[in-house]
């Protein structure tokens, strides 16, 4: 279990207030075709989804260095990548926080965070919010599950990782895990959207 820093605990009520704001109507819809991107990874190389020739889909996560909710899910993302990359579903994390608004989310700080927490997935820089704006992502963490169909990437799920963003040991429903298993089996998803709880993406102007 990853413990939250005591200095961050006072933020939790505020985070939940933000998490219940009305969702943005922009971005891709369930069943819609998603475009690829090219973003810089913390290893200094650009990453696109087209780089994954054997991919069946992606677990795309908007996250960051600084949000307690994102921090509490880093190990869960490692586990998801370990569990599903062998079946062709890869975790890709994107940090869309503007470093001028949130200096601890700078690219250099991203490198340090990825190394410290042993990320086993790409951690990409979207500090100009170009990609999160396309998706309509508002929170960290917020997940978009994509499935490759007829050489196109289709959005099949959007929302939270599970039903307890802060405490992994209290999770009862594993939204992302259940969705990916259903996709692998060719079954209908029980849930295509859930509420993403977390911090607002930090930027000067919310798209």
C-alpha positions, 0 to 999 in steps of 0.5 A: 500500500502506498501511503499519502503524505500527511501534508497532502491529506488536507487536499482530499476534500477539495479534490472530491469537490472538483471531481463532482463538477459537470463533465466537459462535453468536448472530446471523443465519444464512446464508439468514436475513432481516436487519432494518434499522437506523438509525445515525448517520453521521459526516456527522451524518445517520442512515442506514438500508439502506431509504434506498438505493432502488436497492440490490440488496444491501449489503456491511456491514462491522464495523470501527473506528478503532483495529484495525491489521487494520481500518486495513489494509482501509480502502482495500480498502473504498473499492475495493469501494464503487467497484466494486460501488455501480454494480451496487447493492451498497453498502458500509456500515461500522459501528463497534461499539467502546464509546468508554468502553472504546476512547476513540479510537473515539469518534464525534468520532474516527470523523469525523476518521478518515473524513475523513483516509482519505477514506472513500467509504462511510457510517461509522456509530456503534454504540457501544452494540453494538445492531446488532453483537449482532443480527448476532453480529459479533465481529471488526473487520473482519468482513463480512456480504453481504446480498442483497435478495430479495422486498423482504427482506434475506437474509444470503448471506455472512459472514467476511473481506474476503479471505485476507490481512487485513494485507497487500493485496499478498499477497492470493490470494483475494478472498472478498467480491469473488467473492461479490458478483460471483456474486450479481450473476450469479445464481450459487451462491457458492463460499463462504458463510462464511470466518474473519474475522481481526482484533481483538475488538469492544471492549465492557464485556460481550461479548454 
